[in-house]
Amino acid sequence: MRANSPRILGLVVGALAWGNVAAVTGSTRQQFPIPGHGSLLLDVPVDWSAASVPLSQPPSITLTIRPATGDALLLKMTTVWMDAAAGQSLTRDRIQEGVRQAAKAALSQAAEKEAPLMDLKGKDTFGYFFSVTDKHSSNIGGDYKYMSQGTAATGPALTAFTLLSRSPDPAERDRALRVVASATWSAQPTGGANAEPNSLQVEESNEDYRLSVPVSRLVMIIPRSGLKKASTAFNASPRYFHFNDESRSFVVSGWFESGADFPGVKKFWDDETRTWSKRGLPNPHEVTFTKVGGWDAILYDIPIPDATNSHLRAHWVAAGTWIDVHLSTTGTGTRADSRAALLRELKTFHVEEKN
């Protein structure tokens, strides 16, 4: 199979027309913008390189991923943003049928008599692929003997991919397929090689938000649970985040900062309340310090008429990063119930180190 094989191009064109794998060991999370329509994020092995070519019409991106040295394998991906409003659906049946037709065409010059379809599964990605051996290949230069090819859906994006390799070794094939399966889609358009190293990145899926800063080794994962991204325009920090759920009068906000700047929870609180006093803000009531897993947390209430306004300020410091989270809720329930709800929410937040 050649890198510019007509069948490879045909699968991509077909994808445009009919429009759980673990993270790769020793990989980096890389973001590739789709013009005007968010970004695709992938776990790319640290010893591989990735080059991208975006296209505005149709909104898409073509990726070439390969080992940094040698030509043992080549992974080509074309990801297209699908417009659901225009009827471009991403059903399993349509994806499966498209891959089945591509496999049938590939068998015309394959050593195999059959090319069964296999599932491709990731946290936010599903699809199908097949593998064949080119019986006429010289396996040198741009001609590769072994090929795996398929299509996968990730959120509103459809990816047609082709993996070409010199060796039938399934370990190398599986390593490349894990890159495809690791895909998630983010509404945030910036990223990739041009991502600001000190700016917050928010990657979203149907289940959660993943918050990180490129220079940090930490990722914080927040379940969606009705939360929507709110404006951060009023805050000057590029590492500030803000989500709310109006139906619950529930707000989540905070920052990623350097771990070296964390003064300790008691001093932080003293400095914080001193600033409030200087600005004429109301004093917090019923302040309680507690531990919630790896979080140092502070519970308090702000007095407002005819309602309970409870807050939880939590700090996670590890791997050179300080994550400062502020949760609050307003309602007519008791202080105990409001605080219990905030603690339950915080326990659903997950912090992990990047691969």
C-alpha positions in Angstrom: 0.0 0.0 0.0 1.4 3.4 -0.9 1.0 6.5 1.2 -0.9 8.2 -1.7 -3.0 5.1 -2.5 -6.3 5.9 -4.3 -8.1 3.7 -1.8 -6.8 5.9 1.1 -8.1 9.0 -0.6 -11.3 7.2 -1.5 -12.1 6.4 2.2 -11.5 10.1 3.1 -13.8 11.2 0.3 -16.4 8.6 1.3 -16.3 9.8 5.0 -17.0 13.4 3.8 -19.9 12.2 1.7 -21.8 10.0 4.1 -20.9 11.9 6.8 -12.1 1.6 26.1 -8.6 2.2 25.1 -6.1 3.4 27.8 -3.9 6.5 27.2 -0.7 5.8 25.3 2.2 5.1 27.6 4.8 7.9 27.3 2.6 10.2 25.4 1.7 13.9 25.3 -1.7 15.4 25.0 -1.7 17.5 21.8 -4.5 19.8 20.5 -5.2 20.3 16.8 -7.6 23.1 15.8 -10.4 22.6 13.3 -10.9 26.0 11.7 -14.0 27.6 13.3 -15.1 24.4 15.0 -13.0 23.6 18.1 -10.2 21.2 18.3 -9.3 17.5 18.2 -7.1 16.3 21.0 -4.9 13.2 20.8 -2.3 11.3 23.0 0.8 11.3 20.7 3.7 9.1 21.8 6.6 11.3 23.0 9.0 9.7 20.4 6.7 10.4 17.5 6.0 13.6 15.6 2.7 15.1 14.4 2.2 17.6 11.5 -1.2 19.1 10.8 -2.8 20.9 7.8 -6.1 22.7 8.6 -8.8 23.4 5.9 -11.7 25.9 6.2 -14.0 24.3 3.7 -15.0 21.8 4.6 -13.9 22.4 8.2 -11.3 19.8 8.7 -7.7 18.9 9.6 -5.3 16.4 8.1 -2.7 14.9 10.4 0.5 13.0 9.6 1.9 11.1 12.6 5.0 9.0 12.5 8.0 8.1 14.6 10.5 10.9 14.9 13.1 8.8 13.2 12.9 6.2 10.5 9.9 5.2 8.3 8.7 2.1 10.1 5.1 3.3 10.0 2.9 6.2 9.0 -0.5 7.2 10.4 -2.6 9.5 8.3 -5.8 11.0 9.7 -8.4 13.4 8.2 -10.9 14.8 10.7 -14.0 16.6 9.5 -16.4 18.6 11.6 -19.9 17.3 10.8 -22.8 19.7 10.8 -25.7 17.9 12.6 -28.1 20.7 11.5 -27.3 19.8 7.9 -28.2 16.2 8.4 -24.6 14.9 8.7 -25.1 12.2 11.3 -22.5 9.9 12.9 -24.4 6.7 13.5 -22.6 3.5 14.1 -24.4 1.8 11.3 -23.3 4.3 8.7 -19.7 4.3 9.9 -19.6 0.5 9.9 -21.0 0.3 6.4 -18.5 2.8 5.1 -15.6 0.8 6.6 -17.1 -2.4 5.3 -17.1 -1.1 1.7 -13.5 0.1 2.1 -12.4 -3.3 3.3 -14.1 -5.0 0.3 -12.3 -2.7 -2.1 -8.9 -3.3 -0.3 -9.2 -7.1 -0.7 -8.7 -6.8 -4.5 -4.9 -6.6 -4.0 -4.6 -8.1 -0.5 -3.0 -11.4 0.5 -6.0 -12.1 2.7 -9.4 -13.5 1.4 -11.3 -11.7 4.2 -10.9 -8.5 6.1 -13.1 -8.6 9.2 -14.1 -5.4 10.8 -12.8 -4.7 14.4 -14.1 -2.2 17.0 -12.1 0.9 17.8 -13.1 2.1 21.3 -11.9 5.1 23.4 -13.4 7.2 26.1 -15.1 9.6 23.7 -14.4 7.8 20.4 -16.0 4.8 18.6 -15.4 3.3 15.2 -14.3 0.4 13.1 -11.2 -0.7 11.2 -9.7 -3.6 9.2 -6.2 -4.8 8.5 -4.8 -6.2 5.2 -1.4 -7.2 3.7 -0.5 -6.0 0.2 0.5 -9.1 -1.8 2.3 -7.0 -4.4 4.2 -4.5 -2.1 8.0 -4.1 -2.3 7.8 -2.7 1.3 10.4 0.0 0.6 10.2 3.7 0.1 6.7 5.0 -0.1 5.3 1.5 -0.6 4.1 -0.3 2.6 3.2 -3.9 2.9 0.8 -3.7 5.9 -2.3 -1.5 6.3 -5.0 -0.8 8.8 -7.8 1.5 7.8 -11.0 2.8 9.4 -13.3 5.5 10.5 -14.1 6.8 13.9 -16.5 9.4 15.5 -15.5 11.8 18.2 -18.2 14.2 19.3 -19.2 16.2 16.2 -16.0 15.1 14.4 -15.5 12.2 11.9 -12.0 10.8 11.4 -10.9 8.6 8.4 -7.5 7.1 9.2 -4.9 4.9 7.5 -2.0 3.2 9.2 0.8 2.0 6.9 3.6 -0.1 8.4 6.6 -2.2 7.4 6.1 -4.9 10.0 3.1 -7.1 10.9 3.9 -6.7 14.6 0.6 -6.1 16.3 2.2 -4.1 19.1 3.2 -1.3 16.8 -0.1 -1.3 15.1 -2.0 -1.2 18.4 0.2 1.7 19.6 -0.9 3.7 16.6 -4.5 2.7 16.9 -4.5 3.9 20.5 -3.6 7.4 19.2 -6.8 7.4 17.2 -8.9 6.0 20.0 -7.5 8.6 22.5 -9.3 11.4 20.5 -11.6 13.8 22.3 -13.1 17.0 20.9 -13.0 20.4 22.5 -15.1 23.4 21.7 -12.0 25.5 22.4 -10.4 26.4 19.1 -6.9 27.3 20.2 -4.1 24.9 20.9 -1.7 22.7 19.1 1.8 24.1 18.4 0.4 27.6 19.0 -1.1 27.0 22.4 -0.1 29.5 25.1 1.9 27.5 27.6 0.5 29.5 30.6 -3.1 29.6 29.5 -5.9 27.3 30.6 -7.2 24.7 28.1 -10.7 23.2 28.6 -11.4 19.9 26.8 -15.0 18.8 27.0 -16.8 15.5 26.4 -20.4 14.4 26.9 -19.5 13.4 30.5 -17.0 15.9 31.8 -14.6 18.9 31.4 -10.8 18.4 31.5 -9.0 21.5 32.6 -5.2 21.9 32.2 -2.4 24.3 31.5 0.3 23.2 29.1 3.2 24.0 31.5 1.4 22.1 34.3 1.7 18.4 34.9 -1.9 18.3 36.4 -5.3 17.8 34.8 -8.5 18.4 36.7 -11.6 16.5 35.6 -15.1 17.9 36.5 -18.3 16.0 35.7 -20.6 18.1 33.5 -23.7 17.4 35.7 -25.5 20.4 34.2 -22.6 22.7 34.4 -22.0 25.1 31.5 -19.0 27.3 30.8 -19.6 30.9 31.9 -17.9 34.1 30.8 -14.4 34.7 32.1 -14.0 38.1 30.4 -14.0 40.0 33.7 -11.0 38.1 35.0 -7.5 39.0 33.8 -6.0 35.6 34.5 -5.5 33.4 31.5 -5.8 30.4 33.9 -9.2 31.3 35.3 -12.2 29.0 34.9 -15.9 29.6 35.6 -18.9 27.2 35.2 -22.4 27.4 36.5 -25.7 25.5 36.7 -28.5 28.0 37.0 -31.1 25.3 37.8 -29.2 24.5 41.0 -27.8 28.0 41.7 -24.4 26.3 41.7 -21.2 27.9 40.6 -17.6 26.5 40.1 -14.7 28.8 39.5 -11.0 29.0 40.2 -7.4 29.2 38.9 -4.4 27.1 38.1 -1.2 28.6 39.6 2.4 27.7 40.4 2.7 25.4 43.4 5.5 27.7 44.7 2.9 30.5 45.2 0.7 28.5 47.6 1.3 30.0 51.1 -0.5 27.3 53.0 -4.2 27.1 53.7 -4.3 29.1 56.9 -2.2 32.0 55.5 -4.1 31.9 52.3 -7.4 32.4 54.2 -6.0 35.1 56.4 -4.8 37.1 53.4 -8.1 36.5 51.5 -10.3 37.7 54.4 -8.0 40.6 55.0 -8.6 41.7 51.4 -12.3 41.3 51.8 -12.3 43.5 54.8 -10.4 46.3 53.0 -12.9 46.2 50.2 -15.9 46.4 52.6 -17.1 42.8 51.7 -19.2 40.9 54.3 -17.3 38.7 56.8 -17.7 34.9 56.3 -19.7 33.1 59.0 -19.2 29.6 60.5 -15.7 29.0 58.9 -14.6 25.4 59.0 -11.3 23.9 57.8 -11.4 20.3 56.6 -9.7 17.7 54.3 -11.5 16.2 51.4 -9.3 13.5 49.8 -6.2 15.5 48.5 -8.0 18.8 48.9 -7.4 21.3 51.7 -10.9 22.8 52.0 -12.6 25.8 53.8 -16.3 25.9 54.3 -18.1 29.2 55.1 -21.3 31.1 54.6 -22.1 34.6 53.5 -25.2 36.1 55.2 -27.9 37.2 52.7 -31.6 37.8 53.4 -34.0 34.9 53.3 -31.5 32.4 51.8 -28.5 30.2 52.5 -25.4 31.1 50.6 -22.7 28.5 51.3 -19.2 28.4 49.9 -16.3 25.9 49.7 -12.8 27.0 48.9 -10.5 24.1 48.1 -6.8 23.8 47.2 -4.9 21.0 45.6 -1.1 21.3 45.5 1.0 18.7 43.7 3.6 18.3 40.9 4.5 22.0 41.0 0.9 23.2 40.5 -1.7 24.8 42.8 -5.3 24.4 41.8 -7.7 26.8 43.7 -11.3 25.8 43.4 -14.3 27.9 44.6 -17.8 26.2 44.8 -20.9 28.0 45.9 -24.6 27.4 46.1 -27.6 29.6 47.1 -31.0 28.2 48.2 -33.6 28.0 50.9 -32.3 24.8 52.6 -30.3 24.6 55.8 -26.6 25.4 56.1 -25.8 21.7 56.8 -27.6 20.6 53.7 -25.9 23.2 51.5 -22.5 22.4 52.8 -23.1 18.7 52.4 -24.0 19.3 48.8 -20.8 21.2 48.1 -18.7 18.5 49.7 -20.4 15.9 47.5 -19.6 17.9 44.4 -16.0 18.4 45.3 -15.6 14.6 45.8 -16.6 14.1 42.2 -13.7 16.3 41.0 -10.6 14.2 39.9 -7.0 15.5 39.7 -4.4 13.4 37.9 -0.9 13.8 36.4 -0.5 13.9 32.6 1.0 10.9 30.9 
